[in-house]
Every structure is written in structure tokens, then in C-alpha cells.
Amino acid sequence: MGEHQGRSFMIKQRAMLKACLITMIETENLYGLEFRDFIREQYRDVGYRPNHSEIYKSLHELMEEGIVQQKKMKNPGKKLQEVVYYKIIDKNKADLYQKQVRQELERCDRLVHKTLAAITK
């Protein structure tokens, strides 16, 4: 059997989304809907528009995997409203996840480029 046995044809949306969220959590101080808006803006040119439930499912999986943790804070200017932010709690797990997703994205990129080259001859 080949080395890629058992792999999906392409990377799952959730895996890619979780990798993006890890990077954003490391560099931005955003809450759930801000993540969605930020990702939609970054990927607008390719038509990727994840909905809020995909963002939250991804964040919850990252919490279950012990990579991130919620931190609730009062929303500035809103007396009774709390906003949930996220922080990385296990940098090693986060880095390993990023590395694995990167490898899979690179494999998918090679697959797409190989196919495009074959069909455009």
C-alpha cells in the first residue's frame, strides 16, 4: 500500500480553519465573530466565507484538544455584555498541529498543481 493510504482527497475545511485560528489567536485579540469577519476578509478573493458555527466548532475542538482556552472579559462600553476571547495554552501542541496542517496543505497544493498541469496541456 502507498504512503498516502487513508488520506482524504483534500484537506478538511475544519483542519484548515483551526490552523488559521491558532495563528490568529497568537497574533490578534479577537472573539468568535471577529475571527469570522477577519477570515472572510482575508479569503474574499477566493470566495471562502465560513459561517459562525464553523468558527465556533473549530474553536471548541481546539479547546477539547487542549490547545486553546477561553477567557471571558467584559465588553468595553457595554455594561453587562461579556465577550469570549481565546488564548493558546499549549504552544507545543499548537505548533505540532500547525506543522501537520502545513504538510497536508502542501500535499494538496501539489495535487492541484499536478492536475492543472495535466488538464491544460
Stockholm file with secondary structure:
# STOCKHOLM 1.0

chainA/1-121         MGEHQGRSFMIKQRAMLKACLITMIETENLYGLEFRDFIREQYRDVGYRPNHSEIYKSLHELMEEGIVQQKKMKNPGKKLQEVVYYKIIDKNKADLYQKQVRQELERCDRLVHKTLAAITK
#=GR chainA/1-121 SS CCTTTTCCSSCCHHHHHHHHHHHHHHHCCCBHHHHHHHHHHHTGGGTCCCCHHHHHHHHHHHHHTTSEEEEEEECTTCSSCEEEEEEESCHHHHHHHHHHHHHHHHHHHHHHHHHHHHHTC
#=GC SS_cons         CCTTTTCCSSCCHHHHHHHHHHHHHHHCCCBHHHHHHHHHHHTGGGTCCCCHHHHHHHHHHHHHTTSEEEEEEECTTCSSCEEEEEEESCHHHHHHHHHHHHHHHHHHHHHHHHHHHHHTC
//
